[in-house]
Amino acid sequence: MTAYLVAIDNGSQSTKVSIVDETGTVHASARRPLRPYAHPGPGRVVHPDDDVWDSIASTCAEAMRAFTGDVSLIAGVGLCTIRFCRALLDDDGGLHEPLLSWMDERLARAQDPDPAIRHVTTSSGYATFRMTGRRRDTAGNYQGVWPIDHTTWRWSTDPARYAATGMRREQLFDLVDPGDLLGHVTGEAAAVTGLPAGLPVFATSNDKAVEALGSGLRRDDEVLVSLGTYIAAMTTGDHHAVDDSGRFWTNFASVPERYLYESDGIRRGMWTVSWYRDLVGADLDDLTAGAAAVPPGSDGLMTVLDWLAPTDHPYRRGALLGFDGSQGRHHVYRSVLEGIALTMHRHCAALGTALGRDFTDVVLSGGGSRSDLMAQVFADVFARPVRRTRMADAAGLGAAICAAVGSGVHPDWDTAVKAMATTTDLVTPTAEGVRAYAAIAPGYARITEFTDPLFAALAGRPPRSDAAGVADREDGTRTATVHRPEVPL
């Protein structure tokens, strides 16, 4: 008899809910955009009102209305939410203020003391409380300024860690591993989500780790490039590694006792694509078709993707360089895609070098991976065939895998991944594209050496003297990296 899982994937721009079976086949789905971020003060970025929970509730309800299968065969819910967010709760569990976004600068420092704040948790902890009434959370979503022990996946026993983060143990939710039970859907939550009351809810991890699980990422020679609002590359490992050169950082994976090694990233990656589409008022299919006819290299046009300046280079800005009057909107669009691929190739090369790995398999996931042009640009830049995940919402599939293991639909992680997570087509590189991008990549890697002094001067600030370079982090922090020549994958 078929078993079903409800997969909740709350991301930066939208919430997606899918109802899938034990093979990963989707039987119903819904997607709702989140409201634009609010900016209540300098450096403050929040989700307005109770938008994250409201979107989860309404999207669940829409997916459940679309589901035509037997509701009694739904085995559980996998709950995945965006990482690097912080929820400050009052005595009754309500939001003391709107949920802090990962772009809020307060998340990079210790929590300010406030007697009105009873609990401090993540977006997943808050959503768990609203759905189950229990103060439990996935250990895998605690990255950044939290007093967590990265080896045990539990709260630290060192008092200095609490002092450094401004948090007290009694303010924090209990932690569980991915696949563990968080609680059961309450009657109140059932009324707004359409989920059956009493349905078990299972822990996942942070959204990038869950996406890696849903992409089937399991081998050392595989690298996954997640083409979402925040773009990063990932590979897996079995220990918490520290890279002093800053070429990668270690994140919790979505399987207990496993870790995700994550490259530098692009903080407004696919956001740039959406922004440009809306700016020119063009249909995405038209932009893609036109850009496909533009030669590799966009006739000399290059895009710098620093639309969201890092905290220690606040003068940085995005830029389009190389206009000569011959390019049009399709050149700009292709240049954006090329900038994403060239940047991530450099980051993947650094990740592979730091880990001593040769990535023979490149996997693309996320909404951007659905673009045939994007996949072709990546194949040409990486000079490697690239595979794409079967589902654009790999994080949703990863959440379903966690629920499948937790509920016993599949007996273990390997079985669940093999049954549910598959990739589809293989996009092969072209000789013309490989030659063109190999010639462009070294110069593109040095662009910020020239733009930094300009933007610093325009902002009235001295440029950061940073011969070693720096690495982007989703929470806005930057880490020193070594300056090195381009390393081919």
N, C-alpha and C positions, 0 to 999 in steps of 0.2 A: 504494500500500500504506500502511495506517495506521501512523503512528509514535506512540509513547507517551512520556510524560515522567513522572517521579516528582517530586512536589512535597512538600517537607518544610517545614512551618510550625510552629516551636517558639515558643509564646507564653508569657505570664505564668502562665496557669492550666492549659494543656494543650498537648500536641503533636498536630498533625493531619497526616496524610499522605494525599495523593490521587494516583491514577494517572490522568492525563488524556491525551486525544489532541490533535492539532494544532489542533482547533477549540475546545478548552477543555472538551469534554465529559468528565465524570467517569466512569470505568469501575470504579473500586474506591476505597475510602477507609477510614480508621480514625482513631479519636481516643482518646487516653488522657489522663486528668487527671494533672497533676503533683502531687507530694506537698506538703503544707503547708510553707511556709517555716520554717526553723529560725532561732532568735534566740540565738546563742551568747554575746552580750554586748550592752551598751547601744549602740544605733545600728547593730548588726550584723544583717544579714538575708542568709541564704544558702540556696541550694538544697541540701537534705540529701544527704549521701553523694555519689553520682554520678548524681543523679536526672535531670538534663537528658539526658545521653547515654543512660541506661537507657531513658528514655521514647522517645527518637528510635529507638533500636534495636528496641524492642518494637512500636512503632506501625508502623514500616516492615515488620516481619515480618507483622503482622496484615493490613496492606493487600496485601502480596504474596500472602498466602494467599487473599485474596478476589478477586484478579485472575484472570480466566479467559481473557485474551487471550494472544497469543504473546509470551512473555518476551523472545525474541530481537529483537523490534521496539521494545523500550524503548531510546530514544536517549540518555537521560541523566537525571541527578538535579539538581534545583535545591534548594540548601540555604539555608534562611532561619531565623534564630534571633532571639530577643528581644534588643533593643539595651540599651546601658548596663549590661551585665554585664561582669565581669572574671574571667578564669581565671588563677590563679597555678600554674605548672607546675614540677615538679621535674626532675631530670636525665633521667629516662626518659619524660617527657611526661605523667606522672600528675598529678592534682590535688594540690597542696601543701596545700590546704584546700578545702572545698566551694566551688562556684562562687558568687561574690558577686552578689547580686541587685541590680537597679537601685535598690532602696530602701535599700541599704547606704550609710551616710553616708561610708564610706571612699572611695567612687567620686567624691566631690566634691572630693577633695584629692589631693595627690601620693602616689605609691606609696611606702610605707615600705620602706627598704632591708632586705633579708634575703638573706644569702648562699645560703640553701637554695633560693631561687626562681631557676630557670634561665630561664624564659620567662614573659612577661606577654602575654596575648592576650584576645580577646573570647570570648563563647559560640560564635560562628560559627567562630572560629579553632580553638577546642578541639574542636568537633564535626568540623571538617575533618580535624584530626590523627587523631582516633579513626577516621574513616571511610576516609581515604586514606593516612595515615602521613606526610603532607607538612605542613611548617610554612608554609602559605600561608593567606591570609585575604582576604576582600573588603574593599576600601578603604572601601566604603559603610557599614560597621558601626562606624566609629571616630568617635564623637561624644563630647564631654566632655573629660576630662583625658587627652589623648594627644598626643604630639608630631607631629601630622600637619599637612601643609600643605593647607588646604582648597581651594586653587586647582589644585594639581598632582595631588591625590589620592594623594600619596606621602609618605613620612616626611620630616620637615623636615630641612633642612641647617643649621639654626641651633642651635648647642650650647646656647644659653639655653633652648630649648624642652625639651630633655632634662633639664636641671637643674630646670626648673620642674615637670616631671611625675614626677621621681624614677625615670625609666626610662632604660636604656641601649639603644642601637640593637641591640646583639647579643642583647638579650632579646626583641626584637620579631619577629614573623613577617613574611615578604615579602607585599607587597600586590598584589592584582590588581583589575581593574575588574569590575563586574557583567557577567555573560555570559562571562567568561574561565574557562578550565579551572583548577580547583583541584587535581585529581588523579584517581585511579581507585580504586574500591572494592577494598580489600585482601581477601585470603582470610579473615583474621580478622574483618573487619567483615561480610563476606558471610555468615559463619556465624551471626551474631547478628541481622542485619537482614533476611535473605532476599533481599537485592539480589544480582544476578549479580556475581561477582568480575570486576574489570576494567571495570565500567561507569563512564563518565566522570561526574564531579561538577563542577557549574558554580557559580560565585559568583553571589550575588544582591546584596543590600544589607542595610540594617537593616530590621526588620520593618514599620515604618510606611511606608517608602519602597517596599518590595515590595508592600504593600497598595495604595498609590496606583497603582502600575503595573498590578496586577491589577484595579483599578477602572476602568482606561482613562483615568486623569486625564492630560490632555495639553494642554488649552487654558487661557489666562490667565483666562477668565471662568468657570471651573469651580472650585468648592471642594468638597473631600471631608471629611466628618465621619466619623472612624473610631470606631465604637462598640464599643470593647473595654475591657479592664481599665483601661487608660489611654486617655482620650478626648481627641482633638486634631483640629483642622481643618488641612487642607493644600491648597496649590496649588503649581504648578510654575513654574520659571524657568530662565534660562540663565547665571546668574552667582551667585557667593557674595556675598550682600547682608548688610550689617550695619545693624540698626535701633537707633540709640542710645536711642530711647524705650522699647525693650523690648517692643513690641507683637507682634513675631514673631522667630523665630530661623531660621537657615538650616541645613539638614540635607542630606546627600548624597542624591541621588535614586537610583533603581534603573536608570538609563540613564547611561552614561558622559558626563561633562561637563554633566550636568543637575543641578539642585538642587531641593530641596523647601523651601518656605517654610511654616513650621509655627507655628500660633497657640499661645497659652496653652492649658492643658489642665486636665482633671480627673483627678487622680492615682488615685482609686479610683472610676471611673465605673460601668461595668457590674458591677463587683464589688459595688456597693451593691445592685443588683437581686438578685444571687444571695444576698447576705447577708440581705436582707429576706425573700426567699422561704424560706430555710432557717430564719430566726428564727421566723416565724409558722407554719412547717410546712404551707404551702399549695402547691397545684398552681399553676404559673405560668399555665396557661390560665384557671384560675378567677380568679386575681388580675387578669389582663388583662381578662376579660369584665366583672368587677365594676367595674374602674377606667374602662372605656369608658363606663359609665353615669353616672359622676361628671362634673359639668359642668366645663368649663375653668376652672382656678384652684383646683380642689379645695376649694371652699367656704372659701377663705381660708387654707388650709394651705400653707406654703412649706418647702422643704427646702434646707438649707445643706450643700454637698457637701465640706466640709473634713474628711472622716473620717481622712485621712492628712495631718497638719499639715506645712506647709512648714518647712524648716530655719530660716528667719529669722523665722518666726512660730510658734514651737513650742507656743504656748499655744492655737492655734486648734483648734477641734473642729467636728464636724458638728452639725447641729441641725435639729429640726423645730419650726417656729413657727406659731402661729395656731390651736391647738386650742380648740374651744369646746364640746365634748361632743357635737357632731352628727356628727363624722367617725368613720369606721371604717378597717379595714385597706385597703379599696380606695382611700380618699382618700389614705392614706399612700403607697400604691404609685404612684398617679397623680402625686402631688406629687414623688416621686423622679424620674419621667420628665420632668416639667415643669421641675424644677430643672436637669436635664441639658441640655434644649433651650434654656432661657433663658440658661444660662451660656455655652453654645456659640454662641448667636446673638450675644451680646456680644463674644465672642472673634473670631468671624468678621467682625463689623463693624469691629473694630479692625484685623484683618489686612488687610481690603480698603482701609481708609483709609490705612494705612501704605504699601501698595503702589500706591495710586492706581487700584484696580480696582473694578469693579462686578460682583459675582458674580451672574450671571443663572442659572446652573445649580448646584444643590445636590445632591450625591450622598451617600448613606449607605452605609457598609459595616460589616462586623463582625457579630458575633452579635446585637447589639441591633437591627440593621436588619431582622431577620426579623420583628420585632413590628409588626403593622399599627397598633397603638395608638401605638407610639413614632414610626413614620413619620408618622402623622397629627398628633401633637403637634408634631413638627418642622416640618411643612408650615404649620401654623397659627402657630407662633411666628415662623418666618422669613417668613411671608406669601409663600411661593414654592412652586411644585410641587417635590417632591423625587423623585429617582430612586434606586432601590436596585440594588446590584450583583446580577448573576445568581447568583453563589456567595456564601454567607455568608463563606466563607474566601477573601476576595480576596487575602490575602497568599499563600496556597497557589497561587492562579492566577498571581500575579506571579512566584513562584518557578518555576513551569512555563514561563512566558514567557521568563525568563532562560535556562533550560535549552534551550528551543526555538531561541533565537537562537544560543546557544553551540554547540549540536550541528549547526546548519545546517538544522534542520527548517523554520525560516522564515529568509529571507535577511537581515532587518533588523528593527529594533524596531518601526517603524510597521506593517509587515506583520503581525508577530506580535500586536501589540495589537489591530489591526483584526480579526484572525481569531479571537482567543481571549477578549478582554475585552469583555463587553457588559453593559449594564444592562437591567433588566426593567421592572416597572410604574412608572407615574408616579402619585404620591399628591398630590392637589390640596388646597389649603387650604379651610377652611370659613369663611364670613363670621362666624359666631358665635365661632369660635376665634380668628380674627385680631383681632377687636374686644377680646375678653377679654384676650389676652396683650399686646396693645399697651398696655392700661391697667395691666397688672401689671408689665411689664418695667422701667420706671424705678425703681419702689420696690424690686424684687428686686435690681437692680444695686447698691443702697446697703446691703444687709443687713449686710455685714461692718463698715461704719462703726459699727454699733450693737453687734454681737456681739463685736468685737475687745476693747473695753474690759471687757466682762463676763468673757470667758474669760481675759484677761490678769490681771484681779483675782483670779479663782478660782485661777489658777496662781501667784499671788504675784509677778507680773512686771509691769513697766510696759508698756503697749501700745506698739507701734512707732509712732512719729510718721511717718506715711507718706502725706502728702496727695497725693503723686503716684501712689500705688497700686503694686501689684507684679504680676508675672506668674509663673504656675506653670511649672515645668519638671519633666520626668519624672525627672531625676536629683536632684531636691530643691532645686536652686538657684532663686533668685528674682531677677528683673531689674526695675529701676524702669520704670514706665509712666506716661504722662501721664494726668491726670484729665480726662475729657471727657464730654460728654453722649452719650446713646445715639445711634448712627448707624444708621439703617435700611438694610437691604441692598437 
